[in-house]
Amino acid sequence: MNNHISDSLKLDIFKFKVKIYIPLLYSEKIKRPGKRYFLNNIIGEDFIILWLSFAYTSSHLLLSSISIFLLLIAFWCIYELGYIENDIIGDKYEDKAVLSHNYKSGEYSFGLWQPWLWSLGLSILGIIALENNKIFEISSLDVFTFHGYEHIFSDISAKLIYWGFFLLALRGIFYVYNNINKQSRVWFYLLLQTFRYCGFLIIITTNTVGLMLLVSCILTRSIQYILYRYLGGQESSWPMDFPRYFFCLLIYILLIGILAVNSRDLSLIFNFQVLLICSFCLLRGRKGFTNVFANFLPVSQDGSNGVT
């Protein structure tokens, strides 16, 4: 199976043949058609979460934001290969595979090397932008002598190597996830979400406030997926309406609160970064918050005591 995918990825997408890989086109048009996946999920969720965690504390906000965006798309070039493989395996082996209506409407074929090439180019640009702090520290006189640039080149090369091994590990985890039964996938899903958010720690550091946001996102997504799998994986089941951002904010406040109490440092709670994170969760998950608070009733008014 893997050798077949390595030769070419042939998938039904449009009524014409596409031979050139375009980052996130499959996720946008095939995996999640009609849901504006790039804007709503990649930019509206992942990018903002990573920005709040990593770029907020940077001394060069613009370049750090550009770096995170480039690295995020580089990450998704490889993560998307897992989506493609997931559909191929589901179509071949599963009795009730969940495939979108666009899956068999045409043919999409490209060499496996194309997503990796995109990822490599975006990763190089992203890591160069990430090293902006050191570049700005070099004086204008050093521009002509190249003094200090050899150290920057060494750092860029090292981070690129670390990032490359990280992407290879991501691809391996997703391959295992796709090739085991659904009951066992819950444990590898946790690893995939850890890679999705905390994997960037390999080359970027963050503060405690940002780290707790990443952990909260991992736990919330994993809880939702575990419920989805163990309750049958039906699209109409309760986990699909899981108030994810309510739980994410709840877990985040608990974690950051525990750390603040333990360190006797209330500044971990009362700062502008936490305010931005809370505002993002409230805004992004406003429907979920409304549903949760609408169900706050005394048992005398809700004799069923059931979950809706």
Beta strands, then each sheet from edge to edge (+ up, - down):
strand 1: 9-11
strand 2: 17-18
strand 3: 107-110
sheet 1: 1+ 3- 2-
end
